């Protein structure tokens, strides 16, 4: 894999609101035709987890 997309949400409720949102569907419509394979990883950081980008 050569590319990734990172999305950050304020909390789980915000992520749940985004999943069925039309903007999410619009992004899928853009990415899917140009990608051979897709891996989706959902994770939640816990308080105190180190974050480095």
N, C-alpha and C positions, 0 to 999 in steps of 0.2 A: 504494500500500500504506500502511496506517495503523498496523499493529502488527508487532512482531517478537519473536522468542524467541531468546535467546542462551544457549547451553549451553557450558560450559567443562569440559574433561576434563583430567586430570593428564597424559595422554599418548595416543598413537594407540591403544595397546592397550586403554585404558579406553573410548575411543570405539567401538572394534570390539566390545567386550563389551556396550555399551549398545544398539547398533543392533538386535540380535535379542531384546533383553530385553522381558519382558512390560510393564514400566513404559513403555517407548517405545511399544509397541502401544497402551497405554491412553491416552497423550497423543494419538496419532494419531486414535484413536476419538473423542476429545473435540473436537479442532480441525477435522478434515476436514468434518464436516457444516455448520459455520458459516462456512467460508471459501470464497469464490468462486474465488480463485486462490492458489497456493502457489509460492514460490520457495525453494529450499534452497541455501544457500551453505556449503560446508565449506572451512575454511582453517586453516593452521597458522602460528602466530607463530614467528618465528625469534628466537634469542637476540639481544637488543639492540633488538628492535622496540618502538616506543613504543606504550603502551596507554593509552587515555583513554576513559572511559565517562561 
